Amino acid sequence: MNIAVLVSGGGTNLQAIMDANRNNQLGNVCISIVISSKPDAYAIKRAEIENIPVLVLSKKEISDPREYDRRMLSALDRAQTDIVVLAGFLSLLGPDVVSRYENRIINIHPSLIPAFCGPGMYGIRPHQAAIDRGVKVSGATVHFVNRNYDDGPIILQKAVCVFNEDTPESLQLRVMTECEQVILPKAIRLIAENRVIVENNKVILLAEEDAAGKERL
Ligand code: GRF
């Protein structure tokens, strides 16, 4: 199964995917391309170190959203992509990409959806909002992507405690290391093992033995 990983920033989630793949924890997965929306994203360096082909599709330079969508689609098709993984990718994918790869695009969001998600909720903001609201648990969610922000069927979630002394930054770090970097590789593995089914806008996770012989999404 070929995966394309889309990034915009530091690439810690990309790193977790590459590490898991190197340790044969993802099953039959090849990272066929990394696509960055920013030319200076550190994620690019991480991909180059692992000899993974990188393409920069700069949001700044390609300002027409339809042109961006067109180039994204052709890059994904050229890389023979089965699954698109948004790993800290900060733009909304266009309608053509979303419909071509329906239920084959996954995103990691740093909160327990439906809390602290939607437009503008990226970077430190979901964590700031969690602290401001005084929630006692937060976490991360891997979900399929549809045309709205953070709205598609939920695949996996993992929670951590929020402590009195937490700052948005300390919570962000805990969510990244204990949740995001754990459930994103795990979701990829489940998809590679044909264990993820979407029914009525909900994900059903199959036990290993029930997945045998099933067609991939
Ligand atoms: C992560 O918190 C991710 O959930 C969010 O962007 C942040 C950056 O991640 N969407 P990364 O280090 O670039 O993987």
Residues whose N, C-alpha, C, O or C-beta is under 5 A from the ligand:
A	BS01	GRF	G9 G10 G11 T12 N13 L14 A87 G88 I108 H109 P110
